[in-house]
Amino acid sequence: MDAPEEIKSRLDIADLIGEYLPLKPAGSGAFKALCPFHQEKTPSFYVSRPRQSWHCFGCDQGGDHFSFVEKIEGMEFREVLELLAQKTGVVLPKFDQQKASARKRLQEVNDLAVRFLRSALAQLPQAEHARQYLKQRGVDDLTADLFKLGYAPSEWTALSDALIKNGVTADELIQAGLSIKSDRGNGVYDRFRDRVMFPIADVHGNVVGFTGRVLLDDKAPSTSSGHKEAKYVNTPETPIYHKSSLLYGLDKAKGEIRRQNLAVIVEGNMDVVSSHQFNVNHVVAASGTALTVEQLALLKRFTSNLAIAFDQDAAGNAATLRGLDLARQQDFSIKIITLPPEAGKDPDEAVRKDPQIWKDAIAHAISIMEWIYRQAFRNRHAEKPEDKKNIAREVLMEIRHIIDPVERDHWLKKLAVDLDVREETLREVMGKQKGDMRYEIRNKNTKTEPLPRDHQREFEQRLFALMLYRPEIWQTGTQDLGVAPEEWGEAEHAALYTILQERYHLDESLPATADPFSGSAIRPPAGLTPDETKIFNVLALLGEQTFQDWAIDKLQRELAVGVAAMRRLRTTRERTRLEDEMRQAERVGDEGQIAKLLEQFKNLL
């Protein structure tokens, strides 16, 4: 048994937390108190003696012995470990500060690389053209230091040699994505050469990767085969660098994003650098890719409002809209930033010409529907019958998806005026479109509406907590009712449910008795990750808090009703997914995909 587990085995969590808070009984083996981590008048802080865990249902924080003392004492984990070891008489093994996790080591390697690249930019004579490039782009020294901009020398092994001299191994250089294994022997050579270097940090400010930009677009470095290398080279996927989970500049922008309740999304790193230099500090870059689930989850920590600046050359194409569909589905409020013609081609040019131009463009960002409307009229003549027909088709396609009837009528009336046609004519067109199955999807008469994201999560948490409350309820849900992993809408619930199904099939953690407070509560199976264990304990505590004293027949009825509702919601989610994919297929005219989706929808009905 390792030291933390031995400490927890010797120290009851209720006794520990009882030294800090006045705990009151909340059922057999459970206690409650006012949460010490947020202001509240009604206790929502619960401690479970059988599970040796705590959770606050008000501020959604929880954990074990160590997490509680860390938070309430403001200590680091090592300090808490020493404090509780002394308290319980556990002898700690000698702490080896040189031994770090693989992830921490790769961050250290990247930090060393940053120091070398920064020094190369400042001191190497051959870096003069890099210094001139940044000067021409208007980057001042403070901004270059803030973003840790650097220069990768043109020699094949300059960075690798320097880091190896500082104790980094060739394998670590390869794992960090800084070097490539040579096919001529056991050596390595630099991935980045003769480039301006942009370190990429995670949300906490740890450097996890790099982007290297060529200095002269018409003189890009050549590969050994004579082909020109890409204008931008990024760190490949590594144990710490996952492009889909990162937003350039978020570590520096998150505070201002929270203060302004708005995140400005741009495409290029220089757009971010320039914006921050001129005190537009809530700007991050998606690096030219559509926003991913992981990136949206990061942004959701700080705001639900996005303002997105498109490359003006790409505005209006179908891929641009598809890139926003995911954000729209995640309940983000989204506006589109349009730069005036005199501003230049991107935010970097705009802010350097006049920071106020960029600030005004952000302040005057328009809704997606307004942007789509303007794009439909762009480079068309509303008095020409063919253009009029195409404008109406594109705008009506989006108007159909507006749920609010007042907003929908607003756009119909506006379109009728701007096209100089009768409103009834447009409604007639929409009516004819609805006669086609592909246009009927959103108008099917169903009683189940999609739950708001937070409500669905709460619903599933309650149902999952019910299933974990007593062994026979779990068995009823999994066996008699046959709940399947894919029926859970929340990814974390589906993943945990899959694991529990596999482990509990062996009955390794399901007690024989039904009393969850006699030491026979359903226990988390061995092998769960810390995150999975945390989710399990939160759900189990919620079950203890919600369902104590419920008779078994009442629990069974609650389970049957909950599973039936979950299945209706799954059908609704599938219908919504098909609607969104249908809309995308319509935009690009993919008749094959449309036919496929129609068949799926018929089967769903």
C-alpha positions as CSV (number, residue, x, y, z in Angstrom):
1,M,0.0,0.0,0.0
2,D,1.4,3.4,-1.0
3,A,1.7,6.3,1.5
4,P,-1.5,8.2,0.4
5,E,-3.7,5.1,0.6
6,E,-2.2,4.1,3.9
7,I,-3.0,7.5,5.3
8,K,-6.6,7.3,4.1
9,S,-7.0,3.9,5.6
10,R,-5.9,5.2,9.0
11,L,-7.8,8.5,8.9
12,D,-11.6,8.6,8.6
13,I,-12.6,11.5,6.3
14,A,-15.6,12.5,8.5
15,D,-13.3,12.8,11.5
16,L,-10.8,14.9,9.4
17,I,-13.3,17.3,8.0
18,G,-15.1,17.4,11.3
19,E,-12.0,19.2,12.7
20,Y,-12.7,22.0,10.3
21,L,-16.5,22.1,10.0
22,P,-19.5,21.4,12.2
23,L,-20.9,18.3,10.5
24,K,-24.5,17.3,11.0
25,P,-25.9,13.8,10.3
26,A,-27.6,13.5,6.9
27,G,-28.5,9.8,6.9
28,S,-26.7,6.7,8.1
29,G,-23.0,7.3,7.3
30,A,-23.5,10.7,5.7
31,F,-23.0,14.2,7.0
32,K,-23.7,17.7,5.8
33,A,-22.4,21.2,6.5
34,L,-22.3,24.7,5.0
35,C,-19.7,24.7,2.3
36,P,-16.5,26.5,3.3
37,F,-15.6,27.2,-0.4
38,H,-18.6,29.3,-1.3
39,Q,-21.3,31.4,0.3
40,E,-24.6,29.6,1.0
41,K,-27.4,29.5,3.6
42,T,-28.6,25.9,3.1
43,P,-26.0,23.1,3.5
44,S,-25.0,21.5,0.2
45,F,-21.6,20.2,1.4
46,Y,-21.8,16.4,2.0
47,V,-19.4,13.9,3.4
48,S,-19.8,10.1,2.9
49,R,-18.2,7.9,5.5
50,P,-18.7,4.6,3.5
51,R,-17.2,6.2,0.4
52,Q,-14.6,8.3,2.2
53,S,-15.2,11.3,0.0
54,W,-16.8,14.7,0.0
55,H,-18.7,16.8,-2.5
56,C,-20.5,20.2,-2.6
57,F,-23.5,20.2,-4.8
58,G,-23.5,24.0,-4.7
59,C,-20.1,24.8,-6.2
60,D,-19.5,21.3,-7.7
61,Q,-16.2,20.7,-5.9
62,G,-15.2,17.5,-4.2
63,G,-12.6,14.8,-3.6
64,D,-10.8,12.9,-0.9
65,H,-8.8,13.7,2.3
66,F,-6.0,15.4,0.4
67,S,-8.1,17.6,-1.9
68,F,-10.1,18.9,1.1
69,V,-7.0,19.9,3.1
70,E,-5.3,21.4,-0.1
71,K,-8.2,23.7,-0.6
72,I,-9.0,24.7,2.9
73,E,-5.4,25.2,4.0
74,G,-4.1,26.5,0.6
75,M,-1.3,23.9,0.6
76,E,0.4,22.0,-2.2
77,F,-0.1,18.2,-2.3
78,R,3.3,17.4,-0.9
79,E,2.7,19.7,2.1
80,V,-0.7,18.0,2.8
81,L,0.9,14.6,2.4
82,E,3.5,15.4,5.1
83,L,0.9,17.0,7.4
84,L,-1.4,13.9,7.3
85,A,1.4,11.5,7.4
86,Q,2.6,13.1,10.7
87,K,-1.0,13.0,11.9
88,T,-1.4,9.3,11.2
89,G,2.1,8.1,11.9
90,V,2.8,7.0,8.3
91,V,6.4,7.1,7.3
92,L,6.8,8.7,3.9
93,P,9.4,7.4,1.4
94,K,12.2,9.7,0.5
95,F,10.9,12.2,-2.1
96,D,13.0,12.2,-5.2
97,Q,12.6,15.7,-6.7
98,Q,14.6,14.6,-9.8
99,K,12.0,12.1,-10.7
100,A,9.2,13.7,-12.6
101,S,6.4,12.5,-14.7
102,A,6.9,12.0,-18.4
103,R,4.5,14.9,-19.0
104,K,6.4,17.2,-16.7
105,R,9.7,16.2,-18.3
106,L,8.5,17.1,-21.8
107,Q,7.4,20.5,-20.5
108,E,10.9,20.9,-19.1
109,V,12.4,20.0,-22.5
110,N,10.1,22.6,-24.1
111,D,11.1,25.2,-21.6
112,L,14.8,24.6,-22.4
113,A,13.9,24.9,-26.1
114,V,12.2,28.3,-25.4
115,R,15.3,29.6,-23.6
116,F,17.5,28.5,-26.5
117,L,15.2,30.0,-29.2
118,R,14.8,33.3,-27.3
119,S,18.5,33.6,-26.9
120,A,19.1,32.8,-30.6
121,L,16.7,35.5,-31.7
122,A,18.4,38.1,-29.4
123,Q,22.0,37.2,-30.0
124,L,22.8,35.2,-33.1
125,P,24.1,37.3,-36.0
126,Q,22.3,35.0,-38.4
127,A,19.0,35.9,-36.7
128,E,19.2,39.5,-38.0
129,H,16.6,38.7,-40.7
130,A,14.3,37.3,-38.0
131,R,14.7,40.4,-35.9
132,Q,14.0,42.5,-39.0
133,Y,10.9,40.4,-39.8
134,L,9.4,41.0,-36.4
135,K,10.3,44.7,-36.5
136,Q,8.6,45.0,-39.9
137,R,5.5,43.3,-38.4
138,G,5.6,45.9,-35.7
139,V,6.2,43.5,-32.8
140,D,7.8,45.3,-29.9
141,D,10.2,43.8,-27.4
142,L,7.7,43.5,-24.6
143,T,5.2,41.6,-26.7
144,A,8.0,39.3,-28.1
145,D,8.9,38.6,-24.5
146,L,5.3,38.1,-23.4
147,F,4.7,35.5,-26.1
148,K,8.3,34.1,-25.8
149,L,9.0,34.5,-29.6
150,G,12.2,33.0,-30.8
151,Y,14.3,32.0,-33.8
152,A,15.3,28.5,-34.9
153,P,18.8,28.6,-36.5
154,S,19.2,27.3,-40.1
155,E,21.7,24.6,-39.1
156,W,20.4,21.1,-39.1
157,T,21.1,20.2,-35.5
158,A,21.6,23.6,-33.7
159,L,18.7,23.1,-31.3
160,S,19.2,19.4,-30.8
161,D,22.9,19.8,-30.0
162,A,22.2,22.6,-27.5
163,L,19.6,20.7,-25.6
164,I,21.6,17.4,-25.6
165,K,24.4,19.4,-23.9
166,N,21.9,20.3,-21.3
167,G,21.0,16.7,-20.4
168,V,18.1,16.1,-22.8
169,T,18.2,12.8,-24.5
170,A,17.6,12.2,-28.2
171,D,14.5,10.2,-27.4
172,E,13.1,13.1,-25.3
173,L,13.7,15.5,-28.2
174,I,11.8,13.1,-30.5
175,Q,9.0,12.7,-28.0
176,A,8.7,16.5,-27.6
177,G,8.4,16.8,-31.4
178,L,11.5,19.1,-31.5
179,S,13.7,16.7,-33.4
180,I,13.3,14.0,-36.1
181,K,15.3,10.7,-36.1
182,S,17.9,10.7,-38.8
183,D,17.6,7.9,-41.4
184,R,21.3,7.8,-41.7
185,G,22.2,6.6,-38.2
186,N,21.2,7.0,-34.6
187,G,21.3,10.8,-34.5
188,V,18.5,13.4,-34.8
189,Y,18.1,16.7,-36.6
190,D,15.9,19.7,-35.9
191,R,12.3,19.8,-37.0
192,F,12.4,23.7,-37.1
193,R,15.1,25.5,-39.0
194,D,15.4,29.1,-40.0
195,R,12.0,30.0,-38.7
196,V,10.4,32.5,-36.4
197,M,9.1,30.4,-33.5
198,F,5.8,30.8,-31.7
199,P,5.7,28.7,-28.5
200,I,2.2,27.3,-27.8
201,A,1.0,27.1,-24.2
202,D,-1.8,25.2,-22.6
203,V,-4.5,27.0,-20.6
204,H,-2.2,27.0,-17.6
205,G,0.8,28.6,-19.4
206,N,2.9,25.5,-19.8
207,V,4.6,25.4,-23.2
208,V,3.5,22.2,-24.9
209,G,4.5,22.8,-28.6
210,F,5.6,25.3,-31.2
211,T,4.7,26.8,-34.6
212,G,7.5,27.8,-36.8
213,R,7.0,30.3,-39.6
214,V,9.3,30.8,-42.6
215,L,10.8,34.2,-42.8
216,L,10.6,34.8,-46.5
217,D,7.6,33.3,-48.2
218,D,9.3,33.0,-51.5
219,K,12.5,31.4,-50.0
220,A,11.1,28.7,-47.8
221,P,13.6,26.2,-46.6
222,S,13.9,23.1,-48.9
223,T,13.8,19.5,-47.8
224,S,16.4,17.0,-48.7
225,S,14.3,16.1,-51.8
226,G,14.4,19.7,-53.0
227,H,10.8,20.5,-52.3
228,K,9.9,23.7,-50.5
229,E,8.7,23.2,-46.9
230,A,5.4,24.5,-45.6
231,K,5.0,28.1,-44.7
232,Y,4.0,27.0,-41.2
233,V,5.4,23.9,-39.4
234,N,3.7,22.7,-36.2
235,T,4.8,20.3,-33.4
236,P,3.3,16.9,-34.3
237,E,0.9,15.2,-31.8
238,T,2.8,14.4,-28.7
239,P,1.9,13.2,-25.2
240,I,1.4,16.9,-24.2
241,Y,0.6,18.6,-27.5
242,H,-2.9,18.0,-29.0
243,K,-3.8,20.6,-31.5
244,S,-7.5,20.0,-31.2
245,S,-7.3,20.8,-27.4
246,L,-5.4,24.1,-27.6
247,L,-6.2,27.7,-28.4
248,Y,-3.2,30.0,-29.0
249,G,-3.1,32.7,-26.5
250,L,-5.8,31.4,-24.1
251,D,-3.4,31.3,-21.2
252,K,-2.9,35.1,-21.6
253,A,-6.5,35.9,-22.6
254,K,-8.6,33.9,-20.2
255,G,-8.8,36.6,-17.5
256,E,-9.9,39.3,-19.9
257,I,-12.3,36.8,-21.6
258,R,-14.0,36.2,-18.3
259,R,-14.1,40.0,-17.5
260,Q,-15.6,40.9,-20.8
261,N,-17.7,37.7,-21.0
262,L,-16.6,37.4,-24.6
263,A,-13.9,35.4,-26.5
264,V,-12.7,36.8,-29.8
265,I,-11.6,34.0,-32.2
266,V,-9.1,34.7,-35.0
267,E,-7.2,32.5,-37.4
268,G,-3.5,33.4,-37.1
269,N,-1.0,33.6,-34.3
270,M,0.1,37.1,-35.4
271,D,-3.5,38.2,-35.1
272,V,-3.3,37.3,-31.4
273,V,0.1,38.8,-30.8
274,S,-0.8,42.1,-32.4
275,S,-4.1,42.3,-30.6
276,H,-2.5,41.8,-27.2
277,Q,0.2,44.3,-28.0
278,F,-2.5,46.9,-28.5
279,N,-4.5,45.9,-25.4
280,V,-7.2,43.9,-27.1
281,N,-6.5,41.1,-24.7
282,H,-9.5,38.7,-25.1
283,V,-8.3,37.3,-28.4
284,V,-7.3,33.7,-29.1
285,A,-6.5,31.8,-32.3
286,A,-8.0,28.5,-33.6
287,S,-5.0,28.2,-35.9
288,G,-7.1,28.0,-39.1
289,T,-9.2,25.0,-38.0
290,A,-12.8,24.7,-37.2
291,L,-13.5,24.9,-33.5
292,T,-13.4,21.4,-31.8
293,V,-15.3,20.0,-28.9
294,E,-12.2,20.2,-26.7
295,Q,-11.6,23.9,-27.6
296,L,-15.2,24.8,-27.0
297,A,-15.1,23.0,-23.6
298,L,-12.1,25.2,-22.7
299,L,-13.8,28.4,-23.8
300,K,-17.0,27.4,-21.9
301,R,-15.0,27.7,-18.6
302,F,-14.7,31.5,-19.2
303,T,-17.6,32.5,-21.5
304,S,-20.5,31.4,-23.6
305,N,-20.1,34.3,-26.0
306,L,-17.9,34.2,-29.1
307,A,-17.1,36.8,-31.7
308,I,-15.4,35.2,-34.7
309,A,-13.2,37.0,-37.3
310,F,-13.1,35.1,-40.6
311,D,-10.5,35.4,-43.3
312,Q,-12.2,37.8,-45.6
313,D,-11.3,35.6,-48.6
314,A,-13.1,32.6,-47.1
315,A,-16.2,34.4,-45.9
316,G,-19.5,32.9,-47.1
317,N,-18.3,29.4,-48.0
318,A,-20.1,26.3,-46.7
319,A,-17.1,25.1,-44.7
320,T,-17.1,28.3,-42.7
321,L,-20.7,27.7,-41.6
322,R,-20.1,24.1,-40.9
323,G,-17.2,25.1,-38.6
324,L,-19.7,27.0,-36.5
325,D,-22.4,24.4,-36.3
326,L,-20.7,22.6,-33.4
327,A,-20.5,25.9,-31.4
328,R,-24.1,26.6,-32.2
329,Q,-25.1,23.2,-30.9
330,Q,-23.2,23.8,-27.7
331,D,-25.4,26.8,-26.8
332,F,-22.7,29.4,-27.6
333,S,-24.0,32.9,-28.6
334,I,-22.0,33.6,-31.7
335,K,-21.4,36.9,-33.6
336,I,-19.3,37.5,-36.7
337,I,-16.7,40.2,-37.0
338,T,-16.5,41.9,-40.4
339,L,-13.5,44.2,-41.0
340,P,-14.1,47.3,-43.1
341,P,-12.4,47.4,-46.5
342,E,-9.8,49.9,-45.4
343,A,-8.7,47.7,-42.4
344,G,-6.7,45.2,-44.4
345,K,-7.1,41.5,-44.9
346,D,-6.9,40.4,-41.2
347,P,-7.0,41.6,-37.6
348,D,-3.2,41.9,-37.5
349,E,-3.2,44.5,-40.3
350,A,-6.2,46.2,-38.9
351,V,-4.9,46.7,-35.4
352,R,-1.5,48.0,-36.7
353,K,-3.2,50.6,-38.9
354,D,-5.4,51.7,-36.1
355,P,-6.3,49.7,-32.9
356,Q,-9.7,51.5,-32.8
357,I,-10.6,49.9,-36.2
358,W,-10.2,46.5,-34.7
359,K,-12.0,47.4,-31.4
360,D,-14.9,48.9,-33.4
361,A,-15.1,45.8,-35.6
362,I,-15.4,43.6,-32.5
363,A,-18.0,46.0,-30.9
364,H,-20.1,45.9,-34.1
365,A,-20.0,42.2,-34.7
366,I,-23.3,40.9,-36.1
367,S,-25.4,37.8,-35.5
368,I,-24.8,34.7,-37.6
369,M,-28.2,35.2,-39.3
370,E,-27.4,38.8,-40.2
371,W,-24.1,37.7,-41.6
372,I,-25.7,34.9,-43.7
373,Y,-28.2,37.4,-44.9
374,R,-25.5,39.9,-46.1
375,Q,-23.5,37.1,-47.7
376,A,-26.5,36.0,-49.7
377,F,-26.8,39.5,-51.3
378,R,-23.0,39.8,-51.8
379,N,-22.1,40.2,-55.4
380,R,-25.7,39.6,-56.5
381,H,-28.3,41.9,-57.9
382,A,-31.7,41.6,-56.2
383,E,-33.5,42.9,-59.3
384,K,-32.3,40.0,-61.5
385,P,-34.6,37.0,-61.4
386,E,-31.9,34.3,-61.1
387,D,-30.0,36.2,-58.4
388,K,-33.3,36.8,-56.6
389,K,-34.1,33.1,-56.7
390,N,-30.6,32.2,-55.3
391,I,-30.8,34.8,-52.6
392,A,-34.2,33.5,-51.5
393,R,-33.1,29.9,-51.5
394,E,-30.0,30.6,-49.3
395,V,-31.8,32.8,-46.8
396,L,-34.9,30.7,-46.5
397,M,-32.7,27.7,-45.8
398,E,-31.5,29.4,-42.6
399,I,-34.9,31.0,-41.8
400,R,-36.4,27.5,-41.6
401,H,-34.1,26.7,-38.7
402,I,-35.0,29.7,-36.6
403,I,-37.2,28.3,-33.8
404,D,-38.5,31.6,-32.4
405,P,-41.5,32.6,-34.5
406,V,-41.0,36.4,-33.9
407,E,-37.4,36.3,-35.1
408,R,-38.5,34.0,-38.1
409,D,-41.2,36.5,-39.1
410,H,-38.7,39.4,-38.8
411,W,-36.4,37.9,-41.4
412,L,-39.2,36.8,-43.7
413,K,-40.6,40.4,-43.8
414,K,-37.1,41.9,-44.3
415,L,-36.4,39.5,-47.2
416,A,-39.7,40.3,-48.8
417,V,-38.9,44.0,-48.8
418,D,-35.3,43.6,-50.0
419,L,-36.3,41.3,-52.8
420,D,-39.4,43.3,-53.6
421,V,-41.6,40.2,-53.5
422,R,-44.7,39.5,-51.4
423,E,-44.2,37.9,-48.0
424,E,-46.9,35.4,-49.0
425,T,-44.8,34.3,-51.9
426,L,-41.9,33.5,-49.7
427,R,-44.1,31.6,-47.3
428,E,-45.5,29.7,-50.3
429,V,-41.9,28.8,-51.3
430,M,-41.2,27.6,-47.7
431,G,-44.5,25.7,-47.8
432,K,-43.5,23.9,-51.0
433,Q,-40.2,23.1,-49.5
434,K,-41.9,21.5,-46.5
435,G,-43.7,19.2,-48.9
436,D,-40.3,17.5,-49.5
437,M,-39.3,15.1,-46.7
438,R,-36.0,16.8,-46.3
439,Y,-37.6,20.0,-45.2
440,E,-40.1,18.4,-42.8
441,I,-37.6,17.2,-40.3
442,R,-37.8,20.1,-37.9
443,N,-41.6,20.3,-38.1
444,K,-42.4,16.8,-36.9
445,N,-45.0,16.8,-34.1
446,T,-43.1,15.3,-31.2
447,K,-43.7,16.0,-27.5
448,T,-40.1,15.6,-26.5
449,E,-38.0,18.7,-27.0
450,P,-34.2,18.7,-26.6
451,L,-33.3,19.5,-23.0
452,P,-30.9,22.4,-22.4
453,R,-27.4,21.1,-22.0
454,D,-27.2,21.7,-18.2
455,H,-30.7,20.2,-17.7
456,Q,-29.8,17.1,-19.5
457,R,-26.7,16.7,-17.5
458,E,-28.6,17.1,-14.2
459,F,-31.2,14.6,-15.4
460,E,-28.6,12.0,-16.3
461,Q,-26.7,12.5,-13.1
462,R,-29.8,11.8,-11.0
463,L,-30.6,8.7,-13.0
464,F,-27.0,7.4,-12.8
465,A,-27.0,8.2,-9.0
466,L,-30.2,6.2,-8.6
467,M,-28.6,3.2,-10.3
468,L,-25.6,3.4,-8.1
469,Y,-27.6,3.8,-4.9
470,R,-28.4,0.1,-4.4
471,P,-27.1,-3.1,-6.0
472,E,-30.5,-4.4,-7.0
473,I,-31.4,-1.1,-8.7
474,W,-28.1,-1.3,-10.7
475,Q,-29.0,-4.9,-11.7
476,T,-32.5,-3.9,-12.7
477,G,-31.3,-1.1,-14.9
478,T,-28.5,-3.1,-16.6
479,Q,-30.3,-6.4,-16.9
480,D,-34.1,-6.1,-16.8
481,L,-34.3,-2.7,-18.5
482,G,-31.2,-3.3,-20.6
483,V,-29.7,0.3,-20.5
484,A,-27.0,0.5,-23.1
485,P,-23.9,2.8,-22.9
486,E,-24.9,4.7,-26.0
487,E,-28.2,5.8,-24.4
488,W,-26.3,8.2,-22.1
489,G,-26.1,11.6,-23.8
490,E,-23.1,12.8,-21.7
491,A,-19.8,11.3,-22.9
492,E,-18.4,11.0,-19.4
493,H,-21.5,9.1,-18.3
494,A,-21.4,6.7,-21.2
495,A,-17.7,6.0,-20.7
496,L,-18.1,5.3,-17.0
497,Y,-21.2,3.2,-17.5
498,T,-19.3,1.1,-20.0
499,I,-16.5,0.5,-17.6
500,L,-18.8,-0.3,-14.7
501,Q,-20.8,-2.8,-16.8
502,E,-17.6,-4.7,-17.6
503,R,-16.3,-4.7,-14.0
504,Y,-19.5,-5.3,-12.2
505,H,-20.2,-8.3,-14.5
506,L,-17.6,-10.0,-12.3
507,D,-19.5,-8.8,-9.2
508,E,-16.2,-7.5,-7.9
509,S,-17.7,-4.4,-6.3
510,L,-21.4,-5.2,-5.9
511,P,-22.2,-6.1,-2.3
512,A,-24.7,-8.8,-1.5
513,T,-26.8,-6.8,0.9
514,A,-28.9,-3.8,0.0
515,D,-28.0,-1.4,2.8
516,P,-25.7,1.2,1.3
517,F,-24.6,2.5,4.7
518,S,-23.6,-0.7,6.4
519,G,-20.3,-0.9,4.7
520,S,-21.9,-2.7,1.7
521,A,-22.4,0.3,-0.6
522,I,-21.6,-0.2,-4.3
523,R,-17.9,0.6,-4.5
524,P,-15.9,1.9,-7.4
525,P,-14.1,-1.0,-9.1
526,A,-10.4,-1.2,-9.2
527,G,-8.5,0.4,-12.0
528,L,-10.6,3.6,-12.4
529,T,-8.6,6.7,-13.3
530,P,-8.7,9.6,-10.8
531,D,-11.2,11.5,-13.0
532,E,-13.4,8.4,-13.3
533,T,-13.3,7.8,-9.5
534,K,-14.2,11.4,-8.9
535,I,-17.3,11.2,-11.2
536,F,-18.3,7.9,-9.5
537,N,-18.1,9.4,-6.0
538,V,-20.0,12.5,-7.0
539,L,-22.8,10.3,-8.4
540,A,-22.8,8.0,-5.5
541,L,-23.0,10.9,-3.0
542,L,-25.8,12.4,-5.0
543,G,-27.7,9.0,-4.7
544,E,-27.2,8.9,-1.0
545,Q,-28.4,12.5,-0.6
546,T,-31.4,12.1,-2.9
547,F,-32.8,8.7,-2.3
548,Q,-32.2,7.9,1.4
549,D,-35.3,6.4,3.0
550,W,-36.9,5.6,-0.3
551,A,-38.6,2.2,-0.4
552,I,-37.4,-0.3,-3.0
553,D,-40.7,-0.3,-5.0
554,K,-40.5,3.5,-5.2
555,L,-36.9,3.3,-6.4
556,Q,-37.9,0.8,-9.0
557,R,-40.7,3.0,-10.4
558,E,-38.4,6.0,-10.4
559,L,-35.8,4.0,-12.4
560,A,-38.4,2.8,-15.0
561,V,-39.7,6.3,-15.5
562,G,-36.1,7.7,-15.8
563,V,-35.0,5.1,-18.3
564,A,-38.0,5.7,-20.5
565,A,-37.4,9.5,-20.4
566,M,-33.7,9.0,-21.3
567,R,-34.7,6.9,-24.3
568,R,-37.1,9.6,-25.5
569,L,-34.3,12.2,-25.1
570,R,-32.0,10.0,-27.1
571,T,-34.5,9.9,-30.0
572,T,-34.7,13.6,-29.8
573,R,-30.9,14.0,-29.9
574,E,-30.7,11.7,-32.9
575,R,-33.4,13.7,-34.7
576,T,-31.5,17.0,-33.9
577,R,-28.3,15.5,-35.2
578,L,-29.9,14.4,-38.5
579,E,-31.4,17.9,-38.9
580,D,-28.0,19.5,-38.5
581,E,-26.4,17.1,-40.9
582,M,-29.2,17.6,-43.4
583,R,-28.7,21.3,-43.2
584,Q,-25.0,20.9,-44.0
585,A,-25.7,18.5,-46.9
586,E,-28.2,21.0,-48.3
587,R,-25.6,23.8,-48.2
588,V,-23.2,21.9,-50.4
589,G,-25.8,20.2,-52.5
590,D,-24.7,16.6,-51.5
591,E,-27.8,14.7,-52.8
592,G,-26.3,11.3,-51.9
593,Q,-25.8,12.4,-48.3
594,I,-29.3,13.9,-48.2
595,A,-30.9,10.6,-49.4
596,K,-28.9,8.7,-46.8
597,L,-30.0,11.0,-44.0
598,L,-33.6,10.8,-45.1
599,E,-33.5,7.1,-44.8
600,Q,-32.0,7.3,-41.3
601,F,-34.7,9.7,-40.3
602,K,-37.5,7.5,-41.6
603,N,-36.0,4.6,-39.6
604,L,-35.9,6.8,-36.5
605,L,-39.5,7.7,-36.8
